[in-house]
Amino acid sequence: MTRSKLLNFASPFSFYRALQVRRPISTGQIDSATNPEDLYSHAIKVANENSRVSGVFEGAVFANNEISLRDIQIWGFDYDYTIAKYTSEMNSLIYRLIAEKLVHGKGYPKEILNLKYDSKAVRTGLHYDTQLGLILKIDAFHKIQPNTVYKGHRRLSREEVLSHYDGFHVRFDHMSGFHGGAEGVQKMRQLTDLFASSQIALLVDIQQLFIDMRMEYAPEYLYDDVQAAVSYVHNSGGMHQAVAQDVEQYVDADFTRKYLPYMLNELQITGRKLFLMTNSEFYFVDAGMKYLIGKDWRDLFDVVICSARKPKFFSASEKVRPFRRLNLSDANKSDWTKITKLEKGSVYFQGNLNSFTEMTGWTGRNVLYFGDHVYGDLAEPALRNGWRTGAIISELRDEIEIYNNEEFRSKLALKCSLENLIERLQVSKNHENIRAARESWKVERDQLKEEIKDMMHPKFGSIFRCHNNPSYFFRRLSRFADLYTGHLCNFIHYPKDRTFYPKRYALPHERFFMRTPVFES
C-alpha cells in the first residue's frame, strides 16, 4: 500500500469519519453457511481502501466554530508558548528549580536532586488525583481511559482502578475546577500550563523514589509541597532570570524568527490593531521578543500589557486592579500616574478587562486573542466579552505527523472496519460460526486500540482522544477555542480575509452523506 500524499487541508479528524466501507454487505445475506473468513477478508479490503484517504497538512489551522478573519480587526497574543515556543530545556530548568526548593527549603531527601526531567513522562490535559497520588487521562464524559492510570511509574491494573474509583467514572464534584485546579473538595488537578508538565513529572518521579525507598508519604501533602515550590519558583523570578540571560538555550526560535515578523507586519499593513497581553514580567518578555523579532519589537504592537495576572485580569474591577504604566528608564521606580488611555510605545502592567475595553473600544466579535492555556487565556474572554479565541497547541504538529504515518492509518482503518463488522453482526447471535468469529475480532480490535494509543504516546495516547471519544482536554478546547493550530505562524498560509468553517460531523442519529458502512442496516 502506497503512502497517500497531502493533497489538501483536511480536518485532523476527517480520517476517522472516512474510515467506513464503500461496498456494504447486507446483514440479510448472513446465515449459518456464511464463512466468517470471507467477512473478515472483506473488512480487510475495505480498511486498505479507507487508509488511503488524504493526509493532514501539519501547518493547518482548524476550526471549532465558524470565523471570518475579514471581521477580525484586533489581534491579541499571549507570550509564553504562544509567541514564544520553548525547548525541552525550559521544562528541565523548571523541574530542577522545583526539586531544589523541595530539598533545600522543605527538607526532602537529597536523592531528589539526581532525578531528571523526562519529556515523555506526562502530556497536556492529564489529570492528577491529589488525594490518591494518581495521574490519569479522562474523556469528555468523565470516564477514565483504561491503561492510562499510573502511580509513580507503574501502570495500575483494571482491578486497582475499579477499587479506587468504584468504576471508571470520576464524579463531577471530584473533577478539576473551572480553571483546571483542585479547588475546594475537588481533588483533580488538570495539567494545562507552563509549569504543569514539569510539576507533574516531578511528582511522579518523587512518588517512584519514595516507593523504591519504601518511604511512607501522604499524596495530598506531597502535592501541596510541590505546589508551594512551584509558586516559589514562579514568584522568585529565578526561572525568568535564567531564561532572560540565555534566551538561545531556552527559546525555540527557528520557525518563529523566520515568519513572525512577516506575519505581524502583514497584519499591520492591512490595518489591524495588535496587542500583547501576558502574565510574564516585561524584562523577561523583552529579552525573548528582541531575540525573536528585534529591538524595535514594540513598534509592531498598539498595546503591550505585562504581569496581567490572567485569568483575574478578565474578572477584576478597575477599582481593585487599575492599569499602571511601567517606568522603562528605571523599572525599580513606579509610575503612579492614573491611566486613562493605553498608548502605543508604553508598557502597562496589571489592569482589568473592563478598563481595557473602555480605553481601547475593542470588544466582542472583532477581537481574536491567542493563547496556549484553555482556561487562563481563552475561557474568560470568550465567555465574558465575546472575544473570538485561538489556541496554540504545541503537541498538535507531532500528532499530525504520527496520524499521517502509513502504519498508524492502516491500524486505525482496520480497527474501524472491525468495529463496524462486530456491531452489525450482533444480529447473527444464533449462528455459532459468526458468534465465535466475533469474539476473536473483539480481541483483535482491543489490541489495535492499544497499539494506536501507544503510537501517539506510549503511556497516554493522543491528547485529543480517548480511543473513540474526545478527551476531556479536547472537550474544553472545542468549547473555548474558535480556532486551534500547532504554531502561531501557521497563519502565514492563509489570506487575512479567510473564513474558517467547522466540519459537519454526523451525529449518532444521523448518517453522513459520504459515509457507507461495512454492512447495511
LUMFISE-963544 format. One record per residue (C-alpha): x, y, z; residue number from 1. Coordinates in steps of 0.5 Angstrom, whole numbers, plus 500, padded with zeros to 3 digits. Each point is the difference from the previous one (the first is absolute). Layout:
% LUMFISE-963544
SITE; X; Y; Z; NUM
...
% end
This chain:
% LUMFISE-963544
SITE; 500; 500; 500; 1
SITE; 503; 507; 498; 2
SITE; 500; 506; 505; 3
SITE; 495; 505; 498; 4
SITE; 502; 507; 498; 5
SITE; 498; 506; 504; 6
SITE; 495; 503; 494; 7
SITE; 496; 504; 504; 8
SITE; 499; 503; 507; 9
SITE; 496; 495; 504; 10
SITE; 497; 500; 507; 11
SITE; 504; 496; 505; 12
SITE; 494; 496; 501; 13
SITE; 498; 499; 493; 14
SITE; 503; 494; 499; 15
SITE; 496; 497; 506; 16
SITE; 494; 502; 496; 17
SITE; 502; 497; 493; 18
SITE; 502; 493; 503; 19
SITE; 494; 497; 498; 20
SITE; 499; 495; 495; 21
SITE; 498; 501; 493; 22
SITE; 497; 494; 498; 23
SITE; 495; 498; 505; 24
SITE; 497; 493; 501; 25
SITE; 493; 499; 503; 26
SITE; 499; 496; 506; 27
SITE; 495; 497; 497; 28
SITE; 505; 496; 496; 29
SITE; 503; 497; 506; 30
SITE; 498; 493; 502; 31
SITE; 503; 493; 503; 32
SITE; 503; 499; 494; 33
SITE; 504; 506; 500; 34
SITE; 507; 500; 500; 35
SITE; 503; 505; 505; 36
SITE; 507; 500; 497; 37
SITE; 496; 503; 494; 38
SITE; 497; 505; 504; 39
SITE; 507; 502; 503; 40
SITE; 503; 500; 494; 41
SITE; 495; 505; 497; 42
SITE; 501; 504; 506; 43
SITE; 508; 500; 499; 44
SITE; 499; 502; 493; 45
SITE; 495; 506; 502; 46
SITE; 506; 502; 505; 47
SITE; 505; 500; 495; 48
SITE; 496; 505; 495; 49
SITE; 498; 504; 506; 50
SITE; 507; 501; 503; 51
SITE; 502; 504; 493; 52
SITE; 496; 506; 502; 53
SITE; 504; 506; 499; 54
SITE; 504; 502; 506; 55
SITE; 500; 507; 504; 56
SITE; 505; 506; 499; 57
SITE; 504; 501; 506; 58
SITE; 500; 507; 500; 59
SITE; 492; 501; 499; 60
SITE; 495; 504; 504; 61
SITE; 494; 496; 503; 62
SITE; 493; 503; 502; 63
SITE; 495; 498; 505; 64
SITE; 496; 506; 498; 65
SITE; 499; 504; 494; 66
SITE; 504; 506; 500; 67
SITE; 502; 505; 494; 68
SITE; 507; 504; 501; 69
SITE; 497; 505; 496; 70
SITE; 495; 502; 506; 71
SITE; 507; 500; 505; 72
SITE; 502; 507; 501; 73
SITE; 504; 499; 506; 74
SITE; 505; 494; 501; 75
SITE; 503; 499; 507; 76
SITE; 505; 495; 502; 77
SITE; 503; 497; 507; 78
SITE; 507; 499; 500; 79
SITE; 502; 493; 503; 80
SITE; 499; 494; 496; 81
SITE; 496; 505; 495; 82
SITE; 505; 504; 497; 83
SITE; 506; 497; 504; 84
SITE; 501; 493; 499; 85
SITE; 505; 497; 505; 86
SITE; 505; 494; 499; 87
SITE; 499; 494; 505; 88
SITE; 506; 504; 504; 89
SITE; 495; 504; 503; 90
SITE; 496; 494; 503; 91
SITE; 506; 497; 502; 92
SITE; 502; 507; 504; 93
SITE; 493; 501; 503; 94
SITE; 501; 492; 502; 95
SITE; 507; 502; 503; 96
SITE; 498; 506; 504; 97
SITE; 494; 497; 503; 98
SITE; 504; 494; 502; 99
SITE; 505; 505; 503; 100
SITE; 495; 503; 504; 101
SITE; 497; 494; 503; 102
SITE; 507; 497; 502; 103
SITE; 503; 507; 503; 104
SITE; 493; 503; 502; 105
SITE; 496; 494; 502; 106
SITE; 505; 495; 503; 107
SITE; 498; 495; 494; 108
SITE; 505; 494; 499; 109
SITE; 506; 503; 496; 110
SITE; 500; 494; 495; 111
SITE; 494; 504; 497; 112
SITE; 506; 505; 497; 113
SITE; 502; 494; 496; 114
SITE; 493; 499; 496; 115
SITE; 500; 502; 493; 116
SITE; 494; 503; 496; 117
SITE; 497; 495; 495; 118
SITE; 496; 504; 495; 119
SITE; 496; 493; 498; 120
SITE; 498; 499; 508; 121
SITE; 494; 505; 499; 122
SITE; 495; 503; 495; 123
SITE; 496; 506; 500; 124
SITE; 493; 499; 502; 125
SITE; 501; 495; 505; 126
SITE; 497; 500; 507; 127
SITE; 504; 499; 506; 128
SITE; 496; 497; 506; 129
SITE; 503; 504; 506; 130
SITE; 497; 495; 505; 131
SITE; 502; 493; 497; 132
SITE; 506; 503; 497; 133
SITE; 498; 497; 493; 134
SITE; 501; 503; 493; 135
SITE; 495; 498; 495; 136
SITE; 496; 502; 494; 137
SITE; 493; 502; 500; 138
SITE; 495; 500; 494; 139
SITE; 494; 505; 498; 140
SITE; 495; 496; 504; 141
SITE; 505; 500; 507; 142
SITE; 502; 493; 498; 143
SITE; 507; 497; 502; 144
SITE; 503; 498; 494; 145
SITE; 503; 492; 501; 146
SITE; 507; 499; 501; 147
SITE; 502; 508; 501; 148
SITE; 500; 500; 508; 149
SITE; 507; 500; 503; 150
SITE; 502; 500; 507; 151
SITE; 508; 502; 499; 152
SITE; 502; 497; 494; 153
SITE; 495; 494; 501; 154
SITE; 494; 499; 496; 155
SITE; 494; 498; 504; 156
SITE; 496; 494; 498; 157
SITE; 493; 500; 499; 158
SITE; 498; 497; 506; 159
SITE; 504; 505; 504; 160
SITE; 497; 506; 496; 161
SITE; 493; 497; 502; 162
SITE; 502; 499; 507; 163
SITE; 502; 508; 500; 164
SITE; 494; 503; 497; 165
SITE; 494; 495; 500; 166
SITE; 500; 499; 493; 167
SITE; 504; 504; 494; 168
SITE; 495; 506; 501; 169
SITE; 503; 507; 504; 170
SITE; 495; 503; 504; 171
SITE; 498; 507; 498; 172
SITE; 502; 503; 507; 173
SITE; 507; 497; 499; 174
SITE; 502; 503; 494; 175
SITE; 504; 506; 499; 176
SITE; 497; 507; 501; 177
SITE; 499; 505; 494; 178
SITE; 507; 502; 499; 179
SITE; 503; 493; 501; 180
SITE; 502; 500; 507; 181
SITE; 498; 496; 506; 182
SITE; 495; 504; 503; 183
SITE; 496; 499; 507; 184
SITE; 498; 493; 500; 185
SITE; 502; 499; 493; 186
SITE; 506; 495; 500; 187
SITE; 502; 500; 493; 188
SITE; 505; 505; 497; 189
SITE; 501; 500; 492; 190
SITE; 507; 501; 497; 191
SITE; 499; 507; 496; 192
SITE; 505; 505; 501; 193
SITE; 508; 502; 499; 194
SITE; 501; 497; 507; 195
SITE; 496; 494; 500; 196
SITE; 504; 495; 496; 197
SITE; 506; 501; 504; 198
SITE; 496; 500; 506; 199
SITE; 496; 493; 499; 200
SITE; 506; 497; 497; 201
SITE; 504; 501; 507; 202
SITE; 494; 498; 504; 203
SITE; 500; 493; 496; 204
SITE; 508; 500; 501; 205
SITE; 500; 501; 507; 206
SITE; 494; 495; 501; 207
SITE; 504; 495; 497; 208
SITE; 506; 502; 504; 209
SITE; 496; 499; 507; 210
SITE; 497; 494; 497; 211
SITE; 507; 497; 499; 212
SITE; 503; 503; 506; 213
SITE; 494; 497; 504; 214
SITE; 498; 506; 503; 215
SITE; 493; 502; 502; 216
SITE; 497; 506; 498; 217
SITE; 493; 504; 499; 218
SITE; 499; 501; 493; 219
SITE; 496; 506; 502; 220
SITE; 506; 503; 504; 221
SITE; 505; 499; 494; 222
SITE; 495; 503; 495; 223
SITE; 500; 506; 505; 224
SITE; 507; 501; 501; 225
SITE; 502; 499; 493; 226
SITE; 494; 506; 498; 227
SITE; 503; 504; 505; 228
SITE; 507; 499; 497; 229
SITE; 497; 502; 493; 230
SITE; 497; 506; 503; 231
SITE; 507; 502; 503; 232
SITE; 504; 499; 493; 233
SITE; 495; 504; 496; 234
SITE; 500; 506; 505; 235
SITE; 507; 500; 502; 236
SITE; 502; 501; 493; 237
SITE; 506; 495; 500; 238
SITE; 497; 497; 493; 239
SITE; 498; 506; 497; 240
SITE; 507; 503; 501; 241
SITE; 504; 494; 498; 242
SITE; 496; 500; 493; 243
SITE; 501; 507; 499; 244
SITE; 507; 499; 501; 245
SITE; 501; 494; 495; 246
SITE; 494; 501; 495; 247
SITE; 503; 496; 495; 248
SITE; 500; 494; 504; 249
SITE; 493; 500; 502; 250
SITE; 496; 503; 494; 251
SITE; 499; 496; 494; 252
SITE; 501; 506; 495; 253
SITE; 501; 497; 493; 254
SITE; 493; 500; 497; 255
SITE; 497; 506; 504; 256
SITE; 506; 504; 499; 257
SITE; 499; 499; 492; 258
SITE; 493; 501; 500; 259
SITE; 497; 504; 506; 260
SITE; 503; 507; 498; 261
SITE; 497; 499; 493; 262
SITE; 493; 498; 503; 263
SITE; 500; 506; 505; 264
SITE; 502; 505; 494; 265
SITE; 495; 497; 495; 266
SITE; 494; 501; 506; 267
SITE; 502; 507; 501; 268
SITE; 500; 502; 492; 269
SITE; 493; 497; 500; 270
SITE; 498; 505; 505; 271
SITE; 499; 495; 506; 272
SITE; 502; 502; 507; 273
SITE; 504; 496; 504; 274
SITE; 501; 499; 508; 275
SITE; 505; 495; 504; 276
SITE; 497; 498; 507; 277
SITE; 504; 496; 504; 278
SITE; 501; 498; 507; 279
SITE; 507; 500; 500; 280
SITE; 504; 506; 502; 281
SITE; 503; 505; 495; 282
SITE; 507; 498; 501; 283
SITE; 499; 493; 498; 284
SITE; 495; 502; 494; 285
SITE; 505; 505; 498; 286
SITE; 506; 495; 499; 287
SITE; 496; 495; 496; 288
SITE; 497; 505; 496; 289
SITE; 507; 503; 498; 290
SITE; 502; 493; 498; 291
SITE; 494; 498; 496; 292
SITE; 499; 507; 497; 293
SITE; 505; 505; 501; 294
SITE; 501; 506; 505; 295
SITE; 494; 504; 497; 296
SITE; 495; 495; 501; 297
SITE; 495; 504; 504; 298
SITE; 499; 504; 494; 299
SITE; 496; 495; 497; 300
SITE; 495; 500; 506; 301
SITE; 495; 505; 501; 302
SITE; 499; 498; 508; 303
SITE; 505; 496; 504; 304
SITE; 498; 497; 507; 305
SITE; 504; 496; 504; 306
SITE; 499; 497; 507; 307
SITE; 493; 500; 498; 308
SITE; 498; 494; 505; 309
SITE; 495; 497; 496; 310
SITE; 495; 497; 501; 311
SITE; 499; 505; 505; 312
SITE; 501; 505; 495; 313
SITE; 493; 499; 497; 314
SITE; 496; 500; 506; 315
SITE; 503; 505; 505; 316
SITE; 497; 507; 500; 317
SITE; 504; 507; 499; 318
SITE; 500; 502; 507; 319
SITE; 503; 494; 502; 320
SITE; 505; 499; 494; 321
SITE; 501; 506; 496; 322
SITE; 506; 500; 495; 323
SITE; 507; 503; 502; 324
SITE; 505; 502; 495; 325
SITE; 507; 497; 500; 326
SITE; 506; 505; 501; 327
SITE; 504; 498; 494; 328
SITE; 506; 504; 502; 329
SITE; 500; 497; 507; 330
SITE; 496; 494; 502; 331
SITE; 501; 501; 507; 332
SITE; 496; 506; 500; 333
SITE; 493; 500; 500; 334
SITE; 496; 505; 495; 335
SITE; 494; 502; 505; 336
SITE; 496; 504; 494; 337
SITE; 493; 498; 499; 338
SITE; 499; 496; 494; 339
SITE; 494; 503; 495; 340
SITE; 503; 498; 494; 341
SITE; 504; 494; 497; 342
SITE; 505; 503; 496; 343
SITE; 505; 497; 494; 344
SITE; 507; 500; 503; 345
SITE; 498; 499; 507; 346
SITE; 500; 494; 504; 347
SITE; 495; 498; 505; 348
SITE; 499; 495; 506; 349
SITE; 494; 497; 504; 350
SITE; 494; 503; 498; 351
SITE; 493; 497; 498; 352
SITE; 496; 499; 494; 353
SITE; 494; 505; 501; 354
SITE; 505; 506; 500; 355
SITE; 504; 496; 494; 356
SITE; 493; 500; 496; 357
SITE; 498; 507; 502; 358
SITE; 507; 503; 499; 359
SITE; 501; 497; 493; 360
SITE; 493; 499; 498; 361
SITE; 502; 493; 498; 362
SITE; 494; 495; 501; 363
SITE; 497; 494; 498; 364
SITE; 500; 496; 494; 365
SITE; 505; 505; 497; 366
SITE; 506; 497; 504; 367
SITE; 504; 494; 499; 368
SITE; 504; 498; 506; 369
SITE; 505; 494; 500; 370
SITE; 503; 496; 506; 371
SITE; 502; 494; 502; 372
SITE; 496; 499; 506; 373
SITE; 493; 498; 499; 374
SITE; 498; 502; 507; 375
SITE; 504; 506; 502; 376
SITE; 501; 503; 493; 377
SITE; 493; 498; 496; 378
SITE; 494; 499; 504; 379
SITE; 499; 506; 504; 380
SITE; 501; 505; 494; 381
SITE; 495; 495; 496; 382
SITE; 495; 500; 505; 383
SITE; 500; 507; 503; 384
SITE; 502; 504; 494; 385
SITE; 498; 496; 494; 386
SITE; 507; 500; 497; 387
SITE; 502; 495; 495; 388
SITE; 506; 496; 502; 389
SITE; 505; 496; 497; 390
SITE; 504; 494; 504; 391
SITE; 507; 498; 498; 392
SITE; 501; 493; 502; 393
SITE; 508; 498; 499; 394
SITE; 498; 493; 500; 395
SITE; 496; 500; 494; 396
SITE; 505; 500; 495; 397
SITE; 503; 494; 503; 398
SITE; 494; 496; 500; 399
SITE; 498; 502; 493; 400
SITE; 507; 497; 498; 401
SITE; 498; 494; 503; 402
SITE; 493; 500; 497; 403
SITE; 503; 500; 493; 404
SITE; 504; 494; 501; 405
SITE; 498; 494; 496; 406
SITE; 501; 495; 505; 407
SITE; 495; 504; 505; 408
SITE; 495; 502; 495; 409
SITE; 500; 492; 498; 410
SITE; 499; 498; 507; 411
SITE; 494; 506; 501; 412
SITE; 497; 498; 494; 413
SITE; 500; 492; 502; 414
SITE; 497; 502; 507; 415
SITE; 494; 504; 497; 416
SITE; 499; 494; 495; 417
SITE; 500; 495; 505; 418
SITE; 495; 504; 505; 419
SITE; 495; 501; 494; 420
SITE; 501; 493; 499; 421
SITE; 499; 498; 507; 422
SITE; 494; 505; 501; 423
SITE; 496; 498; 494; 424
SITE; 501; 492; 501; 425
SITE; 496; 500; 507; 426
SITE; 494; 498; 497; 427
SITE; 503; 494; 498; 428
SITE; 501; 497; 507; 429
SITE; 496; 494; 498; 430
SITE; 506; 498; 495; 431
SITE; 505; 496; 504; 432
SITE; 505; 502; 495; 433
SITE; 499; 507; 500; 434
SITE; 500; 501; 507; 435
SITE; 507; 496; 501; 436
SITE; 503; 505; 495; 437
SITE; 497; 506; 503; 438
SITE; 504; 498; 507; 439
SITE; 506; 499; 496; 440
SITE; 499; 507; 496; 441
SITE; 499; 504; 507; 442
SITE; 506; 497; 503; 443
SITE; 504; 503; 493; 444
SITE; 496; 506; 501; 445
SITE; 502; 501; 507; 446
SITE; 507; 499; 498; 447
SITE; 500; 505; 495; 448
SITE; 497; 505; 504; 449
SITE; 506; 500; 505; 450
SITE; 505; 500; 494; 451
SITE; 497; 506; 497; 452
SITE; 500; 503; 507; 453
SITE; 508; 498; 501; 454
SITE; 502; 503; 493; 455
SITE; 497; 507; 503; 456
SITE; 503; 499; 506; 457
SITE; 503; 494; 504; 458
SITE; 496; 502; 506; 459
SITE; 494; 504; 499; 460
SITE; 499; 500; 492; 461
SITE; 497; 507; 497; 462
SITE; 499; 506; 504; 463
SITE; 493; 501; 496; 464
SITE; 497; 493; 500; 465
SITE; 499; 494; 505; 466
SITE; 499; 495; 495; 467
SITE; 494; 502; 496; 468
SITE; 497; 505; 505; 469
SITE; 503; 507; 500; 470
SITE; 505; 501; 506; 471
SITE; 498; 505; 506; 472
SITE; 505; 505; 497; 473
SITE; 497; 500; 493; 474
SITE; 493; 501; 503; 475
SITE; 502; 506; 504; 476
SITE; 505; 502; 494; 477
SITE; 494; 500; 495; 478
SITE; 495; 504; 505; 479
SITE; 505; 506; 501; 480
SITE; 504; 500; 493; 481
SITE; 497; 502; 494; 482
SITE; 507; 498; 496; 483
SITE; 506; 496; 502; 484
SITE; 507; 498; 497; 485
SITE; 506; 498; 502; 486
SITE; 504; 506; 499; 487
SITE; 498; 508; 499; 488
SITE; 504; 501; 494; 489
SITE; 496; 495; 496; 490
SITE; 495; 506; 499; 491
SITE; 505; 502; 494; 492
SITE; 497; 494; 496; 493
SITE; 493; 504; 500; 494
SITE; 498; 506; 497; 495
SITE; 497; 505; 505; 496
SITE; 493; 500; 497; 497
SITE; 500; 493; 501; 498
SITE; 494; 496; 503; 499
SITE; 501; 494; 504; 500
SITE; 494; 495; 500; 501
SITE; 499; 495; 505; 502
SITE; 499; 493; 498; 503
SITE; 493; 497; 500; 504
SITE; 500; 493; 504; 505
SITE; 495; 495; 499; 506
SITE; 496; 500; 507; 507
SITE; 499; 493; 502; 508
SITE; 493; 500; 498; 509
SITE; 502; 503; 493; 510
SITE; 503; 497; 494; 511
SITE; 506; 504; 497; 512
SITE; 498; 500; 492; 513
SITE; 507; 498; 498; 514
SITE; 500; 494; 505; 515
SITE; 499; 493; 498; 516
SITE; 500; 495; 506; 517
SITE; 503; 493; 499; 518
SITE; 493; 497; 501; 519
SITE; 494; 503; 498; 520
SITE; 494; 500; 506; 521
% end
